[in-house]
Amino acid sequence: MVRTRPDVNPGNQQMRMHDFLQNKVGVEGEQLDEMYGLWQEHRKKMRKHRNEIDSVRRALMDETFSSEYNKDQVNNLLDDLSARQRLVEQENYEHFRRMQQACTTDQQRQMLQKIMRTYTEKRGPHKRRRGRRSR
């Protein structure tokens, strides 16, 4: 099945990714389906990881403000948080390797690499949004 465009509202993240892959990386047809599917799978995994990390952070915050200090519990939560963050980094690595392998031309691989490097350098790990913030 060749995907033309996702059936979603304009401005939606799925449509932006579809357009990015098609117009910037230069993929189409079955290759577009494959890469878009890889991205969707990765997006679901990252959402799960973010939710788990946020849950551990909430538990750590609860420990911070508890009336009793439990050093072992705090260390366990920090170890858990570190292990989960490592999984995120590993999954990102594997995802981008799969995306690169799905590219069929050097031009596509170079464009994907250039755009992903720009994206990660621009955003950086500290820019992850944690919800709406008022100014």
Phi, psi and omega in degrees: 000126179265126182275132176268299175206144178297147179274078181221170179290146176302147180086350180291150182300322180297317180293320179298319179292318178302312180295321178301311181296320183284313188270325183267315181276331176087036178255156179205171176060225182295327178295320177297316177302315181297310184291322178295321176296319177299317180296317180297317178299315180297318180300318179295316180297318181293323177298317179298314179298316179299318179297318179294317179296317179297324178295317178294320178297320177297319178296320178295318178296320176301319177295323181301321185257013177283160183284339179244137179270121179241093184302320180297317179296317179298314179297321177297317179295319178295320176297318179297316179298317179297316181296320179292321178294324176298320177299321178298312181297319179296316179296320177299314179302309183296322179298311182291331173295315179297319179297316180296320180293333179284342177290138183256348179233156177299324180298318178296315180298317180295319180294316178299315180297314181299314182291318181293322177296315178300316181297312183288324178290324180290315183278311183067162183291336183278357184267002183301129182280143181239027180115178182288141177230135178270151181251000000 
